[in-house]
Amino acid sequence: FRNRTSNSKVMVRYSKPTRRTGKSCKSRGSYLRVHFKNTHETAAAVAGMNLQKAFAYLEAVKDHKRCIPFRRYAGGTGRTGQAKEFGTTRGRWPVKSVEFVLGLLKNAESNAKAKGLKVEKLYIKHIQVNQAPRQRRRTYRAHGRINPYMSSPCHIELILAEKAGKLPPVGAQKAAPKKKSKAAPKAPRVLENLSRRSAAKIRTIRRSYASRKAASQKVKKTKQAVRASREAKKAAK
């Protein structure tokens, strides 16, 4: 496939920036003559996968032992039992898309070896398939008609990265407890500094709160009086 060369058109940049450039490597193909939709589903199937597992999986797809699950571009896709492991029913075996993705993965693996990365720790951190400009051909029909015969090429980009080491368990290093600083008491809001409308709202809120408090105290006193009268009646008996 046509990869990044000086004579061909080149995609400007990768869509996802990499922070740990020393622990990652990239690969990219532009204007590839392979169906966009099939390649999109193939890339979605291997995204986040370990590199060696991705190689084994794609080789199994080429041998029709496992399938690529079709989820987004799945119109008219037939059902297969091999898609059960992915929680769906529809799947296919897009051999050409698999070969293109395999080629880019091998290219990225070579870049990783040149950088001195540990190949067994690599995983597919990012893989993306974009539509390229459609290419036009002709098909000749009956009665002198000519219909378009379009192709749907695509761009593929991927980033491999080393998996970071496991963090120590929570109880291994106990951090010193932070001292809670006492917050300063909030100053009461001065109504003179507010607008008329805001001051009126605050006054109504205060009145309603005071009335609610007085009502609750009144109910409490009545309950206490009723309880005292009941106890007095019991004592008289």
N, C-alpha and C positions, 0 to 999 in steps of 0.2 A: 504494500500500500504506500501511498505517497505521504511521507512523513515530513518533518520540518527540514527544508533545504533552502539554499539561497535563491534558487530559480523559481520556487513555487510560492504561492500566496501563503502567508503565515498568519495564524490567529494572534491577536495582539498580546493577550495576557491570559493567565489562568483566573478562573472565576473565584477561586478560594485562595486567599493568601496563607502561606505557611509561616508559622512563628518559629518552629524549631527547624531551621533550614539544614543544620548539620545532621539531623536525624531523619531526614526525608529525602525522597527523590521523585522526579517527575517524568512523564512521558506524554506525548501528544501526537495526534494525527489530524490532518486537515483535508477537507474536501475528499473524503473517502467514498469510493463507489460501492456503498453497501447501504441497505435500507435503514432509514433512520428509526422507524418504529421497532423493528426487530432488535436493532442494536441497543435501543433504549431499554427494552425489557431485559436483555442480556446483562447490561451494565447494572440495572437495579438488582438483579439476582446475585451478583458477586460483590456488591457494595458492602464494605465493612468486614469482608471475609479475610481470613489468613491467606497469605500468598500461595503457600503450598497446597492448601485446601482448594483454593480457586483453580489452580492448575489441574488438580485431580478432578474437580467437578466439571470443568469445561471439556476435558478429555472424555469424561463419561457421557456428556451431552453429545459430543461428536459421534460416539459409538451407539447412541440412542439407548443408553442404559439409564440415564436420568434426563429430565426435561427442564426447559426454562419456563417458569410460570409466567403467564401473560395476564396482567392485571389492568393496566391502563389502556393500551391499544389492543383490545381483545375482541373487537367486533368480528363475529363469524368464526372465532377460534374454536376448534373442537375440544372435546373433553378427553382426558387421559388419566389413568390411575397413578401415573408417576408424579402428578401434581399434588397428591395428597400430603406429601411431606412438607409442602409449603402452605398448607391450609387453604388451597383453592382447587378447582376442578379443571381449569383450562391451561394447557401448556403446549409448547411446540419445540422443535429442534432446529433453530436457525443456524445452520452450519457455517455459513459465510460470516455472519456476525460474530460467532464464537471464534473463528479463526482470526478475525481482525483484533478482537479484544485480547486473545492469547498473544498475538504478536506484540501488542503494546505492553502487556504485562511482562513479557520476556525482555523487551527493551528497557523497561523500568528496572527490572532485576539486574541487568547488566550495569545500568547506571549506579545502582546501589552497591554492587561489588566494586565498581571503580571508586566509590566514595569510602569504602571500607565499612559499610554497614553490615549488621548481622542479618543474613537473608532469612534465617528461620524465625526471626522475630518480626518480620515485616507483615503488615496488613494493608488492605486497600482503604486508606483514610478518605479518599475523595475520588469519585469517578462521575463524569458528566458527559452527556451526549447532546449536542446541539444540531439543529437543522442547518444544512448548507444550502446555497442557492440551487434550485431545481434545474436539472439539465433537460433540454428538449430534443426529442427525435420525432420521426414521423412513422406512422403506420398507414399503409395504403389499403383502402376499403373498396367495396364494390361500387359500381357506377361512377368511378372517377373521384371518389371522395378521399380526403386525407384527414386523419385524426391525429391529435398529439399523442406522443408516446414518451411520457415523462419519467425521469428517474429521481429518486429522493436521497441524495448523498448526505453525509453528516460529518461533523467534527467530534472527535473523542479526546478527552483529556483525563488524566488520572494522576493521583499522588499516592505514593507508598510511604509509610512511616513506621518507625520502630515503636513497639508498645512500651510505654513507660513501666518502670518497676512498680511492684506492689507497695502501697503505703504501709507503715508500721501500724499494728493494732492500736485501738483507742487507748487501752490501759497501759501501753508501753511507756509513753512519755506523758506524765501528768503535768500540765502547765500550772504555774502558780496562780491561785485564785485572784482575780482582779478585785481591787477595793472599789466598792460602789461609792461614788462621790454624792453627797447629799445635795439635791437640787435646791436652789434658792427658792423661798416661798414666792408665789406669784403675787404681784402687786394688784390690788383691787382696781377694776376698770373705773376710770373717772368719767362720769357722764358728761362733764363740761367739754371734754375734748372730742366728743362724738357728734355726729350730725343729729338733727331732731328726730329723724325717723329711727335711727339706730338706738338713740336714748329711749324713745317711746317703747320700742320692742323690748329692751332690757327691763324697763319698768313693769311692763305687763307680765313678763316672765317671772320677775321677782314677786309680784302680787299673787300670781297663780300659785307659785311655789309656797308662799306664806299661807295662803288660804288652804292649800292641800295639807300642809303641816298641821294647821289648826284643826282641820276636820279630822285628821288621823288621831290627834291627841284627844279630841272630844269622844271619838269612838272608843278609844282605849279606856278613858275614864268611865264611860257608861258600862263597858264590859266588866271593869273592876267592881263597879257598884252592884251590878246584877249578881256577880259571883259572891260578893260579900253578903247580899240579902239571902241568897240560897243557903250559904253556910249558917247564917243566923237562924233560919227556919229549921234547919236540920238540928242545930244545937237546942232549940226550944222543944222539939219533939223528944 
